[in-house]
Amino acid sequence: MLRRTRTAKVYTEPATDDESDDMTGQKKGDSEELEEWLPNSNEGKTKGRRPRGTDETGEKKKVTKRVAKPKEPKPKAERKPRAPRVPKVKKEKTNTKQQTEDAVLPKPELQQHVAVKEERLSINLSSNNAGEMPDECPSSSQHFPKVKKEEPNDSFTFDEPAQKKQKTTNSAQGRPIKLKSGNPCVEDLQMNWDPIQVLAEKSGVEQWVCANIVQLFQEENTIPFMVRYRKELINHMDADAVRDVQLTLEELRSVAKKSRSVSQTLKKEGVLTSELEMAIKNCTTADEIDHVYAPYKKGSKLSKARRAKELGLEPVALALLQEPQKLDLQSSIQPDTKGLSTLDEVATGVQEILADMIAKDKETLTYVQSLCDRSSVTMHSSVSKTALKEQQPQQGNLKSKPKDIAKFSLYTDFTCDVQRIQHHQTLAINRGENLKILTVKVNIPDRVKNDFCRWCINVRWRPQGFARPELMAILKNSVEESFKRFIVPFLSRGYRTKLTVSAEKESIAMFVRNLRQRLLMCPVRGRVIMGVDPGFHHGCKIAILSPTSQILHTDVAYLHGPAKHKEAEKLRHLMFKHSCQTIVIGNGKACRETEAFFTDLIKQRFFKPIDVSYCITDEAGASIYSVSPEAVKEMPDMDPNLRSAVSIGRRVQDPLAELIKIDPKHIGIGTYQHDVSQSLLRAALDGVVQECVSFVGVDINICSETLMRHIAGLNAGRARSIMEWKEKNGPFLNREQLKLVKGLGPKSFQQCAGFIRINPETVRSVCSGGNEDFKLPLKQTAEKKKVKGSGSTSNQFNPLDQTCIHPESYSIALRFLSQIGGSLDQIGSAALRQSIESSVKSRGLDVLAKSLDTTPETLQLTVDGLTQPPGFDIRQDFEQADFKREIVSMSDLHDGMVVTGRVTNTALFGAFVDIGVGRSGLIPKRFITPDKLPVDQRQRSLALGPGERVEVRVINVDLQRNRITLDLIRVLR
């Protein structure tokens, strides 16, 4: 009986470069998913997919069922999409169109669910709780890290690896909702797998949701718009989850693009066979394509297996497996041909071909992966030989290297199981390896090799007949050579890539959480603020700001010199003159001394009768902003040092409006920002800035151009056009007038309109400031509308323009108000809120939505908009800056002391807390346990973020190293 020698995915010899080159290679997407490969057409008909842990008896039965089969490719069979791994839906379908429909609208009875730990928390405007995702049998890639089934109430993720899956909620109506038009994504990719199905598998989101998200993106919808106004189509997913799906979709598109490029290159070189093309189109990651394409790259060394095949030894190798009793190696000897001149050379060539076949076989790789999953695979890091050599001549010029090695002292002899290694450890080891200070190795136990070789010789690659001892020796050497040269490097690269990708994603998620909470800190309104940028020799820069952030006065005060009493009198005069009672001090150099200076004055009641208080704020990025083009444009004639003081004060008055002017990477949040993919980090941070600005909403008539460009649907050009329109025509009277702005088409209006507010009080104040031709916008409106051919625009204020209700839902809001007997003048009033609550309680939201011919999600958003008071700000529920009047130092702390503080930053290993002693203390991750957190924060990997107030216990104070270790007691609300 003939042995099958061709699998659906062709694998070639992996590169044998150093692991550092492997690690810094493709980081985009997940690494090779062994069980995700397409099954062999013959295999699919004769047997099912072998689950993990199948015993050897079962494998022997599969071997005996193999039938002789010619090698010609069968594109029709090979192009079948992969069978889903859910047992109840494992049937393969040959009809591509039917598969696409099933992917978009899966049958409800086939949906199984497991609770998967949720790693992220973003602004979720839905009132629904997080739901579940379909059950999937784990593939080889999902065995690491393991997805643990849990009860719905226990979704905490402390001390667990980051999960790849994202959890979504159940459909509000209990059934999938399909967009009306088809999805052209399937035809665009031109691969052998269904994009929607693979997207669902990689992201952990239901297929119908993935299909809707893909189409929404193709229709140029933004994430904030989808999360707020298309909840029913995306199954109430939050912005982070939708962003993950978007990134995964981009990865799949790049894989398809790379696949076409590689196929064209191979076709030009004349080496593209139908089998090779099929293997390339079966790839779902860039790493898999690189693995297939590596032997064919220009300049790459011809593999030993390919050279042996060119010598005609492939039939001999197949005969050893299929008909060993008839094989005679002597007949293949050709004395005049290099590589065939002796019996040893022939045996070596056959051995190379067999080793290559074993390394490419899908079932073999799946089995060895399952062995590794049941074993303790470890990663070991140690000092590299290069670093040791450079460390020896310490008297020379190389004195920095020993310091660098000291920074990595924790990892100079570090060993950890790959299933238990922490994300920050992975990133730290990668950084040390990139600096050539550390060398890293993945250790696979010897038991894996022994079990693997035994299984290959006795089960998978057992000859189909009697094989003489010399032939069995060739087979045994082939298995050992394949394991050593190909499989071990392949597994090592896979583990390193998975660890790095997982750590990068969690690090970026930490950045996103920190940035979101920093941007959404509650603004301090209605106060005159003195911003202070502390300094010694060059003095403290002072800026006094009005309640609306206008600059009232700037100055420089030398508070730490001999004339500090005179400077104090100057400060008191300024505070009396501008009625200022709030001081904001930057946390840079001289912050501690400046804080002590103001504390002494407050204790002496120096500013009496004004009750003065102060706070410390993070000044990270203020210096960079002060010399940026935006700062020069905003404050053209001001010294850059004074601009920093202005920025520090405005960060407390309106954190969102001020911090969006600065590159998020310079705000001082997160860790390991230089060790992760910069493109992914930039996309994630830009996305969360847009999300925060949009969900908070902006008053279009007073917001800055910088803030405006971050609204969903707008960009720098459209924001500039809006500003020019306001300068020419005066303030906007309603949202409809946005359609008159040049460059703002219907799609842009749809995306941005719901996030823009028209405040009538602002319009009145602007108009009374000198805009005499108040009807100019109406005249311009009528004239432009004739050109556009879309009717006329009213010049009346619309109270709904102050709310989060989208203009497309205004008719629904008016009909709903008519049903309950309300009016637009009552928006935000207690009477209207009571009427709405009683109506919803008596009839139910679903019934009301049906009577209004809308969805419950849209009606709920309408209810929120009608009941929220004018000027409602979602940030009012977030933390505000702490103001104080006294100071303590590290020497005042002692072990066991209980203090309160505010989280300033979170990292993958813990949270930093400002307890008012001039140095932030660290709460190690092991002390952040579920029982110390509110219930709504137990679904996040660290569950703390910047701005949150906490009660902590001092565990250790190290004055020599200037370190404070804290234990979390509880989160203060």
Buried (B, 14 or more C-beta within 10 A) or exposed (E): EBBBBBBBBBBBBBBEEEBBEBBBBBBBBBBBBBBBBBBBBBBBEEBEBBEBEBEEEEBBEBBEEBEEBEEEBBEEBBBBBBBBBBEEBEEEBEEEEEBBBBBBBBEEEEBBBBBBBBBBBBBBBBEBEBBBBBBBBBBBBBBBBEBBEBEEEEBBBBEBBBBBBBBBBBBBEEEBBBBEEBBEBBEEBEBBBBBBBBBBBBBBBBBBBBBBBBBBBBEEBBBBBBBBBBBBBBBBBBBBBBBBBBBBBBBBBBBBEBBBEBBEBBEEEEEBEEBBBBBBBBBBBBBBBBBBBBBBEEEEEEBBBBBBBEBBBBEBBBBBBBBBEEBEBEEBBBEEEEBBEEEEBBBBBBBBBBBBBBBBBBBBBBBBBBBBBEBBBBBBBBBBEEBEEBBEEEEEEEEEBEEBBEEBEEBBEBEBEBBEBBBBBBBBBBBBBBBBBBBBBBBBBEEBBEBBBEBBBEBBBBBBBEBEEEBBEBBBBBBBBBBEBBBBBBBBBBBBBBBBBBBBBBBBBBBBBBBBBBBBBBBBEEBBBBBBBBBBEEBBBBBBBBEEBEBBEBBBBBBBEEEEEEBBEBBBEBBEEBEBBBBBBBBBEBBBBBBBBBBEBBEEEBBEEEEBEBBBBBBBBBBBBBEBEEBBEBBEEBEBBBBBBBBBBBBBBBBBBBBBBBEBBBBBBBBBBEBBBEEBBBBBBEBBBBBBBBBBBBBBBBBBBBBBBBBBBBEEEBBBBBBEBBEEBBBBBBBBBBBBBEEBEEEBBBBBBBBBBBBBEBBEEBBEEEEEEBEBBBEBBEEBBEEEEEEEBEBEBBBBBBBBBBBEBBEBBBBBBEBBEBEBEBBBBEEBBEBBEEBBEEEEBEEBBBEBEBBBBBBBBBBBBBBBEBEBBBBEEBBBBBBBEEBBEBEEBEEEBEBBBBBBBBBBBBBBBBBBBBBBBBBBBEBBBBEBBEEEBBBBBBBBBBBBBBBBBBBEBEEEEEBBBBBBBEBEE
